[in-house]
Amino acid sequence: VNHQNEIVSPIKLQLQKVERIKGHIQQRPNIFSEMESFLPKKNGIYLSLVLGSVNVNLLSKQAAYKDEYEKFKLGVTVILLLLTFICQFLVTYRFVDALVNFLLVWYYCTLTIRESVLISNGSRIKGWWVFHHYISTFLSGVMLTWPDGELYQMFRSQFLTYCLYQGFVQCLQYYYQSGCLYRLKALGERHNLDLTVEGFQSWMWRGLTFLLPFLFFGHFWQLFNSVTLFRMARLPQCKEWQVLICGFSFLVLFAGNFFTTLAVVRHKRKTKNQGKSKGL
């Protein structure tokens, strides 16, 4: 019996080694795919249209470019807040409103280009949080072309107040998200090119859930803007095509922001409940 045990023990050890090797082999594709997601990529269609065949690989300057992106967002947001405040409470000139809308178009266009550069260099920002900047660019462009008149003045105050609130929430998000990202990167839980976003992502679940009421309020304000514009479009004096187009744009923004945020919250709650059940 002892002799048989001596034979079986080495066999068990060999089988355990084989199982460990199989486990490592199965993990390799996941590791390689994760490493590949951080490597520089070829220019996408959008970057190719805007910049042509220019090489945008940043190599050792990726972190510096990412920091410049964050500073750019915060700086322009503060400027937009000041200009919007002036338009809402100090002046009522249409050309000043046009300046705000032009700045919004330039801001969102620049964001889409910078985000595309960061994605080409391995940033994991994706999905709706990229696409909604294209919608915002389009919406701001339509608002810029809306001529002054009765309907524009009807919607003007509501739109400017909405812009003030959005600017405040974006500053709030930048302040808390950047601090949270810094801690997670120090712990090795986030990538160096992860960015702050105008929304809610899974990594924000720990410590930033207090932002959710501010976000959901902003989402429903977008729905309110859409409903207001659709009602205005039914008025007999409505002749401007911008009213209906802006209404649809706000509706798309609401649907994308609300359901994306809701999906993240539901996923994290489900994951949390599964973790508790396993612990039991």
Backbone torsions as a table, in degrees:
resi	resn	phi	psi	omega
1	VAL	NA	-44.3	179.3
2	ASN	-61.0	-38.9	179.9
3	HIS	-64.0	-39.7	178.5
4	GLN	-65.9	-39.9	178.4
5	ASN	-62.8	-38.2	179.3
6	GLU	-64.6	-32.2	179.3
7	ILE	-76.4	-40.6	-176.5
8	VAL	-67.9	-38.7	-176.4
9	SER	-57.9	-49.7	176.6
10	PRO	-61.1	-34.8	178.7
11	ILE	-64.4	-42.5	177.8
12	LYS	-61.7	-41.8	179.1
13	LEU	-61.9	-42.1	179.3
14	GLN	-64.2	-41.6	178.8
15	LEU	-63.4	-39.9	178.4
16	GLN	-64.1	-39.9	177.4
17	LYS	-63.4	-41.4	179.1
18	VAL	-61.9	-42.1	179.6
19	GLU	-63.8	-40.7	178.4
20	ARG	-63.7	-41.5	179.3
21	ILE	-63.6	-41.8	177.4
22	LYS	-60.7	-40.9	178.5
23	GLY	-61.9	-43.1	178.0
24	HIS	-63.4	-40.3	-179.8
25	ILE	-63.9	-40.3	179.7
26	GLN	-67.4	-30.6	-180.0
27	GLN	-77.2	-23.8	-175.7
28	ARG	-55.7	-49.4	-179.5
29	PRO	-57.7	-38.7	178.9
30	ASN	-65.4	-41.4	179.8
31	ILE	-64.4	-45.0	-179.0
32	PHE	-65.0	-40.5	179.6
33	SER	-66.1	-36.6	177.6
34	GLU	-67.8	-41.0	177.1
35	MET	-64.1	-39.4	-178.8
36	GLU	-64.6	-33.5	-179.0
37	SER	-66.5	-21.9	179.8
38	PHE	-91.8	-8.7	-177.9
39	LEU	-80.2	151.2	176.2
40	PRO	-59.0	145.4	-178.5
41	LYS	-120.8	169.7	174.5
42	LYS	-69.1	155.7	177.1
43	ASN	-58.6	135.3	175.2
44	GLY	-74.9	-178.4	-178.0
45	ILE	-61.0	-44.3	-177.2
46	TYR	-63.1	-47.1	179.4
47	LEU	-64.8	-37.3	178.8
48	SER	-63.9	-37.8	178.1
49	LEU	-68.7	-38.3	-175.8
50	VAL	-81.6	-45.6	-172.3
51	LEU	-109.8	-7.2	-176.9
52	GLY	75.1	-138.6	-176.4
53	SER	-96.1	20.1	-179.9
54	VAL	-64.1	134.1	178.9
55	ASN	-78.0	118.9	-177.7
56	VAL	-106.9	13.5	176.8
57	ASN	-67.1	123.7	-173.0
58	LEU	-92.5	-16.1	179.5
59	LEU	53.5	-113.0	-174.3
60	SER	-79.7	-5.8	-176.5
61	LYS	-100.5	14.5	-176.7
62	GLN	-61.3	-47.9	-177.6
63	ALA	-63.4	-40.2	179.7
64	ALA	-64.7	-40.9	179.3
65	TYR	-66.6	-38.7	177.7
66	LYS	-63.5	-42.5	178.1
67	ASP	-63.6	-39.4	177.5
68	GLU	-63.8	-37.5	177.3
69	TYR	-60.6	-45.8	-179.2
70	GLU	-65.7	-42.0	178.7
71	LYS	-64.9	-39.0	178.4
72	PHE	-60.8	-46.8	179.9
73	LYS	-59.1	-47.3	-177.8
74	LEU	-66.1	-45.0	-177.7
75	GLY	-61.7	-47.3	-179.0
76	VAL	-68.6	-35.5	178.2
77	THR	-61.7	-41.9	178.4
78	VAL	-64.7	-42.7	178.0
79	ILE	-62.2	-42.9	178.3
80	LEU	-63.3	-38.2	177.0
81	LEU	-60.4	-45.4	-179.4
82	LEU	-64.5	-45.9	180.0
83	LEU	-64.6	-40.7	179.5
84	THR	-65.6	-38.9	176.7
85	PHE	-61.2	-42.3	178.6
86	ILE	-62.5	-44.2	180.0
87	CYS	-64.9	-36.8	-175.6
88	GLN	-76.8	-37.8	-169.4
89	PHE	-117.5	-16.3	-172.8
90	LEU	-116.2	-40.2	-177.7
91	VAL	-131.4	159.2	178.9
92	THR	-129.7	25.8	-178.3
93	TYR	-79.9	136.5	-178.4
94	ARG	-65.0	-34.5	-177.4
95	PHE	-68.3	-27.5	175.8
96	VAL	-72.3	-39.3	173.8
97	ASP	-59.8	-41.8	179.7
98	ALA	-63.0	-35.3	177.9
99	LEU	-63.4	-41.7	177.8
100	VAL	-62.8	-46.2	-179.3
101	ASN	-66.6	-37.3	176.8
102	PHE	-64.2	-41.1	177.9
103	LEU	-63.9	-36.9	177.0
104	LEU	-64.4	-42.8	178.4
105	VAL	-61.3	-48.7	-179.9
106	TRP	-62.0	-41.6	-179.0
107	TYR	-61.3	-50.6	-177.4
108	TYR	-70.6	-35.5	175.0
109	CYS	-60.9	-44.7	180.0
110	THR	-64.9	-38.8	177.7
111	LEU	-60.7	-44.4	-178.4
112	THR	-62.4	-38.4	179.4
113	ILE	-68.8	-46.9	-178.8
114	ARG	-64.3	-38.9	178.2
115	GLU	-66.1	-37.7	177.6
116	SER	-64.2	-38.4	176.4
117	VAL	-63.8	-43.9	179.7
118	LEU	-65.5	-39.1	177.5
119	ILE	-63.5	-39.6	178.0
120	SER	-64.8	-20.8	-180.0
121	ASN	-102.8	12.1	172.2
122	GLY	108.3	1.9	177.9
123	SER	-67.3	144.5	-175.2
124	ARG	-97.9	12.4	174.9
125	ILE	-66.0	131.5	-174.5
126	LYS	-160.3	-179.7	173.6
127	GLY	68.3	-142.5	-173.5
128	TRP	-62.8	-34.8	-175.2
129	TRP	-67.8	-15.0	169.9
130	VAL	-91.1	-47.4	-173.8
131	PHE	-63.5	-33.4	-175.6
132	HIS	-68.5	-18.8	174.2
133	HIS	-70.9	-31.9	175.3
134	TYR	-67.4	-41.5	177.4
135	ILE	-63.4	-41.8	-180.0
136	SER	-65.3	-36.4	176.2
137	THR	-61.9	-46.8	179.7
138	PHE	-62.1	-45.9	-179.6
139	LEU	-60.9	-44.7	-179.8
140	SER	-64.0	-36.9	177.6
141	GLY	-64.7	-40.0	178.3
142	VAL	-67.3	-41.9	177.2
143	MET	-61.2	-35.1	179.5
144	LEU	-64.3	-34.8	-177.1
145	THR	-87.9	-6.8	-178.1
146	TRP	-68.8	116.4	-177.7
147	PRO	-71.4	153.7	178.0
148	ASP	-66.4	141.1	-179.0
149	GLY	174.7	-170.9	-176.4
150	GLU	-62.0	-46.5	-177.2
151	LEU	-69.4	-38.7	177.9
152	TYR	-61.4	-43.8	-179.7
153	GLN	-67.0	-30.1	177.3
154	MET	-64.5	-37.0	-175.4
155	PHE	-95.5	-14.9	-171.2
156	ARG	-56.4	-52.6	-175.7
157	SER	-63.3	-41.6	179.1
158	GLN	-63.1	-41.8	-179.2
159	PHE	-67.1	-43.6	-179.3
160	LEU	-66.0	-39.0	177.0
161	THR	-64.1	-39.8	176.0
162	TYR	-61.0	-43.4	179.0
163	CYS	-62.8	-39.1	177.2
164	LEU	-61.9	-44.6	-179.9
165	TYR	-65.1	-43.9	179.5
166	GLN	-61.5	-40.8	178.1
167	GLY	-63.2	-42.0	177.8
168	PHE	-61.4	-46.1	-178.9
169	VAL	-65.4	-38.4	179.4
170	GLN	-64.8	-40.1	175.7
171	CYS	-64.5	-41.3	178.3
172	LEU	-61.7	-44.6	179.6
173	GLN	-64.5	-43.7	-179.4
174	TYR	-59.5	-44.5	-176.4
175	TYR	-61.8	-48.1	-175.6
176	TYR	-81.4	-36.8	179.8
177	GLN	-66.9	-40.9	-179.2
178	SER	-63.7	-39.5	177.1
179	GLY	-65.4	-41.5	179.2
180	CYS	-65.9	-43.1	178.5
181	LEU	-62.3	-39.0	179.8
182	TYR	-61.0	-43.6	179.6
183	ARG	-66.4	-44.0	-178.1
184	LEU	-66.9	-35.9	177.1
185	LYS	-67.2	-38.3	178.0
186	ALA	-63.5	-31.3	178.4
187	LEU	-85.8	-3.1	-179.7
188	GLY	77.8	18.0	-177.0
189	GLU	-96.6	-10.1	178.1
190	ARG	-133.5	156.2	-179.9
191	HIS	-82.9	153.3	-176.9
192	ASN	-63.5	-23.7	-177.9
193	LEU	-98.5	11.2	174.1
194	ASP	-69.3	141.5	-170.2
195	LEU	-117.7	159.9	167.9
196	THR	-75.2	148.2	-178.4
197	VAL	-132.5	161.1	177.0
198	GLU	-87.1	51.5	-177.7
199	GLY	-168.7	-154.0	-175.9
200	PHE	-129.9	127.4	178.1
201	GLN	-120.3	168.2	-172.1
202	SER	-61.0	-33.9	-177.1
203	TRP	-69.9	-12.5	-180.0
204	MET	-85.2	-3.6	-173.8
205	TRP	-59.9	-36.7	-179.3
206	ARG	-89.8	99.6	172.8
207	GLY	106.0	-16.3	-175.6
208	LEU	-120.6	15.1	179.8
209	THR	-66.9	-19.5	178.6
210	PHE	-65.8	-15.7	177.8
211	LEU	-77.2	-18.2	-174.3
212	LEU	-57.9	-44.7	178.2
213	PRO	-59.0	-38.8	177.5
214	PHE	-62.9	-41.2	-178.6
215	LEU	-67.8	-47.2	-178.6
216	PHE	-64.8	-35.7	176.5
217	PHE	-62.1	-42.6	177.1
218	GLY	-64.1	-38.0	178.1
219	HIS	-62.7	-45.0	-179.0
220	PHE	-71.7	-24.2	173.2
221	TRP	-66.4	-36.9	175.2
222	GLN	-62.7	-40.0	176.0
223	LEU	-64.3	-41.2	178.1
224	PHE	-61.6	-41.8	176.2
225	ASN	-60.4	-42.4	-179.5
226	SER	-63.1	-46.2	180.0
227	VAL	-63.0	-42.1	178.5
228	THR	-59.0	-44.7	-178.5
229	LEU	-68.8	-38.1	177.6
230	PHE	-64.3	-37.3	176.7
231	ARG	-67.5	-39.8	177.7
232	MET	-63.9	-34.9	-178.7
233	ALA	-65.2	-20.7	-179.2
234	ARG	-88.3	-6.9	179.4
235	LEU	-70.5	144.7	-178.0
236	PRO	-63.8	-27.4	-178.7
237	GLN	-84.6	0.8	-178.8
238	CYS	-77.7	113.6	178.3
239	LYS	-118.9	-16.2	-174.8
240	GLU	-82.3	130.5	177.9
241	TRP	-70.4	-20.3	-177.4
242	GLN	-63.3	-28.3	-176.7
243	VAL	-61.4	-51.3	-177.3
244	LEU	-68.9	-40.3	-178.6
245	ILE	-65.1	-42.5	177.6
246	CYS	-64.7	-36.9	177.6
247	GLY	-60.9	-45.3	178.1
248	PHE	-65.8	-38.3	-179.6
249	SER	-64.0	-44.5	177.6
250	PHE	-64.4	-35.6	178.7
251	LEU	-65.5	-41.5	177.8
252	VAL	-64.4	-41.9	178.3
253	LEU	-62.0	-44.4	178.8
254	PHE	-60.6	-50.0	-176.5
255	ALA	-61.0	-46.2	-179.2
256	GLY	-64.9	-48.1	-178.7
257	ASN	-65.3	-47.1	-175.1
258	PHE	-65.6	-50.8	-174.8
259	PHE	-73.5	-30.1	175.3
260	THR	-67.8	-45.9	178.0
261	THR	-63.3	-42.4	179.5
262	LEU	-62.7	-39.4	179.2
263	ALA	-64.3	-40.1	178.5
264	VAL	-64.0	-44.9	-179.2
265	VAL	-63.4	-44.8	-180.0
266	ARG	-63.7	-40.7	179.6
267	HIS	-63.8	-43.6	-178.6
268	LYS	-68.6	-38.1	177.7
269	ARG	-65.9	-39.6	178.4
270	LYS	-64.9	-43.6	178.5
271	THR	-63.2	-40.3	179.9
272	LYS	-65.0	-42.5	179.5
273	ASN	-66.4	-37.8	177.2
274	GLN	-64.5	-38.4	177.5
275	GLY	-63.9	-38.6	178.4
276	LYS	-66.5	-41.9	-178.9
277	SER	-65.7	-35.8	176.7
278	LYS	-67.2	-36.2	179.6
279	GLY	-65.5	-31.0	177.8
280	LEU	-75.2	NA	NA
